[in-house]
Amino acid sequence: MAWQGLLKEYKEFLPVGENTPPLITLYEGNTPLYKLEKLSEKYEINAYAKFDGLNPTGSFKDRGMVMAMAKALEDGATAVICASTGNTSASAAAFAARAGLKCIVVIPNGKIAQGKLAQAVMYGAEIYAIDGNFDDALRYVRKTAETGKVALVNSVNPYRIEGQKTAAFEVVDELGQAPDYLFIPVGNAGNITAYWKGFKEYNEKKQTGLPKMMGFEASGAAAIVHNRVFENPETVGTAIRIGNPASWQGAVNARDESQGEIDEITDEQMIEAYQWIAQNEGVFAEPASCASVAGLLKKLEEGKIEKGSTVVTVLTGNGLKDPDTAIDYSEIKPTVLPNDEELIMNKILGSVKA
Ligand code: F0G
């Protein structure tokens, strides 16, 4: 049977009751788990990438948003609000359009990728671009939501975490059991919290095991790693440009309970992993997503991953969301040619090996 969307597929694990109609969906979830062939061979491990960039709005946020939006409808909300580094706002705007709710988004001005802004615009959100960062925006929307006039759909809304935990279910369903390690980018820390919850719930019900949770922050926004708020977070991975993660404690619990680690990677390491995985495995994920792959490469180089381990990296967003970073950092530039058949053919054929 065709995929029916997360609320129907994982109903027994989600807070979906008889009063949660309609079960809205954009057919989110059911994203591919790719074997990373070259990386696996090189390091003698079984490495995979869960590509959540293939969700309907191009990021993992759709998993949590479908749940949060269904609950907002159930509670009789007429409007939803979120702060965002871009993906949450794109997802909220899409599901609000689907659900017939008004969507208000607050974003850091000039600090979200173009594709994400285009999505919020296209799905018809009301957009406030503030002269502040994500942490400021989150503070304002939380206060606004306290009035009871709008429903908050950031991951501090527990329904977001409920929806997002389904990614862990899919990983386990595909592998037959939990991997040894789960590598994941950390921004506001909702997703690492959600994955850990998902792995634990599945293990309780099906004895599928638990991975070590390996979270990675950008070094310019590494609050959890350094155990202090970053007042002015900075990173090329704008999705995780967050200095005071709301689910800080959830991330620490996931790390400690799983005997995992939360570490940082530099922007250079992030960009290197971003280009490597596109050019060697054919997977184009957005820069912040690749904190997971960069983190895996870092731990492999430190010799911390045993040979034969099964490792899943989470690729949280689609590379097409951020064309500017792709082009700005690429060493590949189009060769501009005049409209001349002979010259064009000579140039092309000269570059092809005999
Ligand atoms: N990767 C991408 C592509 C993201 O958009 C985010 C968060 C993360 C990773 C980090 O996930 O916050 O659960 O630790 N983006 C949020 C947003 C903050 O507003 O779109 P997290």
Residues whose N, C-alpha, C, O or C-beta is under 5 A from the ligand:
A	BS01	F0G	A83 S84 T85 G86 N87 T88 S89 P185 V186 G187 N188 A189 G190 N191 I192 A239 A288 S289 T316 G317
